[in-house]
Amino acid sequence: MDDLRIKYIDAIAAAADEAALEELRLQAVGKKGEVSLKMRELGKMTPEERQVAGPALNALKNEINSALAAKKVALADAALDARLATEWLDVTLPARNRRVGTIHPISQVTEEVTAIFADMGFAVAEGPQIETDWYNFDALNIPGHHPARAEMDTFYTHRAEGDERPPHVLRTHTSPVQIRSMEKTGAPIRIICPGRVYRADYDQTHTPMFHQVEGLAIGKDISMANLKWVLEEFFSAFFGTEVKTRFRASHFPFTEPSAEVDIQCSWEGGTVKVGEGDDWLEVLGSGMVHPKVLEAGGIDPNEYQGFAFGIGIDRLAMLKYGIPDLRAFFDSDLRWLRHYGFASLDQPTLHGGLTR
Ligand code: DAH
């Protein structure tokens, strides 16, 4: 029995892996194992012999079983230690750089414009991009025969023969939102409407889809002087420097009188700089809302009057951020977007300063 003990306890201690351990278990205490066979011999012994051998064999069996269990745990621990030694990770390493998207200059400038006008008490209004020709033209005092209809290179929606619904267009300007806002809230009114507009035109300074922001202020005593102050205030805040404006008499069907507005700029070195020099750049159309337009919006022109203006957002973005070609705005070229785009947390605020 001592021989068996030494043999198995030593072998278990030396076992290299779980398979070897299982082999030893079968050899020692399995059904036909050496210890088990010895236990079968108990039956042939005298009662006296059995009284000594029985407990001794049981003790040996228990000793071998616990040696097996302990070695199994030791082997598992060693395996885990070996894995931990090779599979380690330096959690203090800096993370890999991931490219994040950027805010498109049009979105950025729209936010900037909205923030400045919001500060002057203008709310934001919206209207549909697919308009009836009544909102886009007639209500704005542009009747069917008016040359402005032809000049605008309008996209008309297809209509099946016999379709009696009013013709729909892709809005050619944001001005129809003036009418929708008047209908919705009545006077007084103070809104801007930034949004997409469409015209069939394509070259370095024209794309079939572009952006405008409409402005409308109606009250009992709103005058051209208010218009001038609001626009000068806007341009100075937007460009971050005092900007002189020049009002030129003009004509729009929906305003009377009408003015086109230029801002002061210089062309030195082939690049345009706003707010200095003695050149002028046309940036918007404006005027006092035509009485017929007020009427179309359900507002009594004998009681109320006001001003309106329309600015090209894309043009503003090109001027402020030195972007030379309008078409690139809509090419979705990642290199362009990374260059001209804005960080997503770089939200424009008045107190934080609107210029980069
Ligand atoms: N709707 C005009 C255009 O798209 C711009 C415009 C001019 C808007 C004068 C106005 C305005 O509100 O008063 O060319």
Boltz pocket constraint, residues with backbone or C-beta under 6 A from the ligand:
constraints:
  - pocket:
      binder: B
      contacts: [[A, 172], [A, 173], [A, 174], [A, 175], [A, 214], [A, 215], [A, 252], [A, 254], [A, 255], [A, 259], [A, 284], [A, 285], [A, 286], [A, 287], [A, 308], [A, 309], [A, 310], [A, 311]]
      max_distance: 6.0
